[in-house]
Amino acid sequence: MNWQTVVSLIIVALAVVGLLWGRLRRRKFSFARDTHCGCSAGPRSPNPSSIVFHARKGERPQIIMKTK
């Protein structure tokens, strides 16, 4: 076994250890990841805006930006 084989096996072993470590360690609680809602009760932006798309058959599509 030459040195290149040893180095490649060490790299593969380190990759396996890293993948297993990421799979087995405990994660911090994340509301978006750990619940089905995905929305948090964080602060809203002061000036919310929305984009409305209108597209009807035979008419030109419209994009309307509304600022509140």
ABEGO torsion letter per residue (X at the ends): XBAAAAAAAAAAAAAAAAAAAAAABBBBBBAAAABAAGBBABBBBABBBBBBBBBBBGBBBBBBBBBX
